[in-house]
Amino acid sequence: MAPSARRSRSKLMTEAEAVERFVHDGDTIYCGFTVVPYGLTFEIIRQNRRRLNVVGSSNVFSAMLLALAGCADRMETGYVGGTLTNGPINEMMKDGRLRFEDYSNLTMTLRFMAAALGMPFVPTNSFLGTDYLTQEVLEHEHGLASDRIRPDGSVAPKLAVMESPFTGEKTVLLSPCRPNVAMIHCQRADEDGNVQAWGPLADSKWALWAADIVIVSAEEIVPSSVIRTDPGRTVIPGFRVSAVVENPLGGHPGPVSGYYYRDKHFFALAGQPFKDWDSATEFFDKWVYGAPTRAEYVRKYRDAFGDELMDDIMVKNPIVPEQPAKSGWR
Amino acid sequence: MAPATGDAPDRGYDPIDMQCIAAAREVAANETVIVGMGPPLLAGSVAKKIHRPEMAFVTEAGPIDWTPSDGVPAPNTIADPAMTEGSAMVTDMLDALGLFVMGGRASAAMFQAAQIDRLGNLNTILVGTYANPVRRFPGTGGNADGGASAGRMISTVPLESRRFRERVDFRTTAGYLEGPGAREAAGLRPQGPNVCVTTMCIFRFDTTDGGRTGSCEMYLDGLFDGVSVEDVKAIVPWDLQVASDLVLVPPPTSEELETINELDAERVYRVPGRY
């Protein structure tokens, strides 16, 4: 038996409590790329947070819903998914209602890493020779200069190029990105907030470590001994985590490795709000405002589509290690 | 877009099938490839299944050296958790795009782009100008990172006049930049041989040393069955050079067609105009 946690101070709470306590107007938030906390994101919309800055290497569907709902008015990202086609998001990006700074998948991940490690900047060769380095882009009026005010009141650049003092090579300097709040949906956690997630994790671990506040929702809350007999799966320990939400299907319609697969039927439906404002209202009314908890959302989903669609995405033949890894020392 | 299947003889495959298969054939022996969203995921899967089973197939979100089991479809995104089955390593973006790509360990990148120019630079974010975009695209993802750091670029771009430009509207991804010597002057490693696989033909670039010398300009190297040089020249807006030993790209084999149809039974990757 593994030892139990030294002290236990449960961080378990509901989605509503977690968002109420820890997400504030004006915050910079990370809300996942591959381990997307849809339930928590919908709760942010229900609680009508405003002026959020959504950061992430790829701001997928959940982040774009925050923009569409008027909760987010700016973002720093390398990708916004297929939400643009001449619809509301494209409109907002063009007219400046949604301000943004363009990065890439690697550069955003490096920015989280820099913040997580307490580095003042991080060098990369990405963007060398490209138009990201032109003045027009660096000083774009839809950019986030207002988020880059230094303590002395001057404006920090978005990117800078310098020569390495060691080799003379040119390199692009990226600023650290430190979210106020980072959220993911994971496979399992314990009530102390030890978080285990697996599968392709994209930038999530770095965003969690970079953030001031970490909120996770989990498919399962497990005893601490489950975590502490397999600690290699932990992506962030409880002492860095503020809130844990037990939320089965909290990652739907995205996939959760070992639990359920991407729900392509729902994504087709969920693409609708990005087509025009009326469809957006309809979607939010039904699936966000009309389903105040994830359990309610799941019930609504089953009512609307029958059990078949939901059952179809559930993992029925999970992969388990052919030879479980041993650990231990005596 | 020119020859759709409607006005061409029925060959049993579409231009986009041929594009994915031709891109798959471009993967060289023992390559380590970062494979991007859209048709590259399908093309890379075809290469892995039949042309280069020894290749390392890596995607940005963390799967490293994915080997598909029988009957498994091509990954639906670069983050498809289906790749946790059969990968040598599944971690995260700092590993896949950092250790692997920025670290110089990706011999090739295979990415789709919205636009490409005469010198192989790619655009993935917008049409128009940055200040006044006519349209924004989903974004660059890891495309810009691949252009900076991968050993060479295998790009997939449908052959349409709005996509082939003297200069791309926005250069997100470094190809040969302004021409010979420009990559090194910008601080980038040489890159190549680069190739652009379209829905009608294959373009290569006039440089044998990764962009140090040669014109670095795109030239027509191979035509798909039923396409003429004039068809291609009518779409490309500059005075396109043509290889003296221009080849006819062999049509798909039955094995290639069977494989691509099995990997993408629902044809999600082969929707013209989707990417």
Chai-1 contact restraints between the chains, C-beta under 6 A:
chainA,res_idxA,chainB,res_idxB,connection_type,confidence,min_distance_angstrom,max_distance_angstrom,comment,restraint_id
A,T34,B,A61,contact,1.0,0.0,6.0,A-B,restraint_1
A,T34,B,A79,contact,1.0,0.0,6.0,A-B,restraint_2
A,G78,B,G139,contact,1.0,0.0,6.0,A-B,restraint_3
A,G78,B,T140,contact,1.0,0.0,6.0,A-B,restraint_4
A,G78,B,G141,contact,1.0,0.0,6.0,A-B,restraint_5
A,Y79,B,P138,contact,1.0,0.0,6.0,A-B,restraint_6
A,Y79,B,G139,contact,1.0,0.0,6.0,A-B,restraint_7
A,Y79,B,G141,contact,1.0,0.0,6.0,A-B,restraint_8
A,V80,B,P138,contact,1.0,0.0,6.0,A-B,restraint_9
A,V80,B,G139,contact,1.0,0.0,6.0,A-B,restraint_10
A,G81,B,P138,contact,1.0,0.0,6.0,A-B,restraint_11
A,G82,B,P138,contact,1.0,0.0,6.0,A-B,restraint_12
A,L84,B,R136,contact,1.0,0.0,6.0,A-B,restraint_13
A,N90,B,R136,contact,1.0,0.0,6.0,A-B,restraint_14
A,M93,B,R136,contact,1.0,0.0,6.0,A-B,restraint_15
A,K94,B,P133,contact,1.0,0.0,6.0,A-B,restraint_16
A,S104,B,T140,contact,1.0,0.0,6.0,A-B,restraint_17
A,S104,B,A144,contact,1.0,0.0,6.0,A-B,restraint_18
A,S104,B,D145,contact,1.0,0.0,6.0,A-B,restraint_19
A,N105,B,E60,contact,1.0,0.0,6.0,A-B,restraint_20
A,N105,B,L97,contact,1.0,0.0,6.0,A-B,restraint_21
A,N105,B,G141,contact,1.0,0.0,6.0,A-B,restraint_22
A,N105,B,G142,contact,1.0,0.0,6.0,A-B,restraint_23
A,L106,B,L97,contact,1.0,0.0,6.0,A-B,restraint_24
A,L106,B,D145,contact,1.0,0.0,6.0,A-B,restraint_25
A,T109,B,M93,contact,1.0,0.0,6.0,A-B,restraint_26
A,T109,B,L94,contact,1.0,0.0,6.0,A-B,restraint_27
A,N125,B,A148,contact,1.0,0.0,6.0,A-B,restraint_28
A,N125,B,S149,contact,1.0,0.0,6.0,A-B,restraint_29
A,S126,B,A144,contact,1.0,0.0,6.0,A-B,restraint_30
A,S126,B,D145,contact,1.0,0.0,6.0,A-B,restraint_31
A,S126,B,A148,contact,1.0,0.0,6.0,A-B,restraint_32
A,L128,B,A186,contact,1.0,0.0,6.0,A-B,restraint_33
A,L128,B,G187,contact,1.0,0.0,6.0,A-B,restraint_34
A,L128,B,L188,contact,1.0,0.0,6.0,A-B,restraint_35
A,G129,B,A174,contact,1.0,0.0,6.0,A-B,restraint_36
A,G129,B,L177,contact,1.0,0.0,6.0,A-B,restraint_37
A,G129,B,A186,contact,1.0,0.0,6.0,A-B,restraint_38
A,G129,B,L188,contact,1.0,0.0,6.0,A-B,restraint_39
A,T130,B,R171,contact,1.0,0.0,6.0,A-B,restraint_40
A,T130,B,A174,contact,1.0,0.0,6.0,A-B,restraint_41
A,D131,B,F170,contact,1.0,0.0,6.0,A-B,restraint_42
A,D131,B,R171,contact,1.0,0.0,6.0,A-B,restraint_43
A,E136,B,Y130,contact,1.0,0.0,6.0,A-B,restraint_44
A,V137,B,Y130,contact,1.0,0.0,6.0,A-B,restraint_45
A,E169,B,G187,contact,1.0,0.0,6.0,A-B,restraint_46
A,K170,B,G187,contact,1.0,0.0,6.0,A-B,restraint_47
A,G199,B,P81,contact,1.0,0.0,6.0,A-B,restraint_48
A,G199,B,T84,contact,1.0,0.0,6.0,A-B,restraint_49
A,P200,B,A61,contact,1.0,0.0,6.0,A-B,restraint_50
A,P200,B,G62,contact,1.0,0.0,6.0,A-B,restraint_51
A,P200,B,P63,contact,1.0,0.0,6.0,A-B,restraint_52
A,P200,B,A79,contact,1.0,0.0,6.0,A-B,restraint_53
A,P200,B,V90,contact,1.0,0.0,6.0,A-B,restraint_54
A,L201,B,G62,contact,1.0,0.0,6.0,A-B,restraint_55
A,L201,B,D92,contact,1.0,0.0,6.0,A-B,restraint_56
A,A202,B,A61,contact,1.0,0.0,6.0,A-B,restraint_57
A,A202,B,D92,contact,1.0,0.0,6.0,A-B,restraint_58
A,A202,B,M93,contact,1.0,0.0,6.0,A-B,restraint_59
A,D203,B,M93,contact,1.0,0.0,6.0,A-B,restraint_60
A,K205,B,D92,contact,1.0,0.0,6.0,A-B,restraint_61
A,P255,B,P81,contact,1.0,0.0,6.0,A-B,restraint_62
A,S257,B,P81,contact,1.0,0.0,6.0,A-B,restraint_63
A,S257,B,T84,contact,1.0,0.0,6.0,A-B,restraint_64
A,I319,B,E85,contact,1.0,0.0,6.0,A-B,restraint_65
